[in-house]
Every structure is written in structure tokens, then in C-alpha cells.
């Protein structure tokens, strides 16, 4: 069982991810704000962070950057449904995200990425791209 922090400003995404991950036996804490997510990270320990990229106040790239700086061994999975001129999931990967997920994703995709990230963290092996 892993402790996972999920940050997303979409209540439906938080509910879905929480249901899938708790169903897989993980302890999941959710928040709808990157700023609150960083506060939670300062007070509690986690095995994995999953963050949306586009959020008000503090976006997922800022969360990713700060997690890499403060908790360098903690994997971050970046997720986003937004598409535009730049693929921000590629930017997140370049900034150190362990993996990325494009919304909408299904249960298998989420669990595959989470399990690969947790397995890599346990073995301390180099990051790989999943999906």
C-alpha cells in the first residue's frame, strides 16, 4: 500500500482517481489546489504525487518543480487534458515528471503508470516513460 497525494482542480477527476487507487489498496489524499498540495506535502510523507498541470493559483509545473527541489526522490505523475500550441505533458516530462497521463484515461492506464512509478521508486532505477 502506497501513500499517494492527488492534486487536481476537477472534483470529478479527484473522485475518480481516489476511487481507483483506494480500490487498488492505496491510501489516497486529495486536494483541489496546488498550493494546498504543497502544504500537505510539507506536513506528511507520500510515496507518489499525481498532479494536474492546469490549475488556478499554483499550476502542476510549479508543483513538479518544487517537489523535485524539496523531495528529489519522490516521483510525480503529471496529467492534463488541455491541448494547445505546446504539449505541456512533454514539458512536464522534461522537467522531471516520472510519467504523464492524458485525460481522459481509463483505470488500466492509471494503474499501469502508478504501479510502474512505485516499482521504480522501490528499486531506485532510472525513470522510464510509460504510455
Beta strands, then each sheet from edge to edge (+ up, - down):
strand 1: 3-7
strand 2: 27-31
strand 3: 48-52
strand 4: 75-80
strand 5: 99-102
sheet 1: 2+ 1+ 3+ 4+ 5+
end
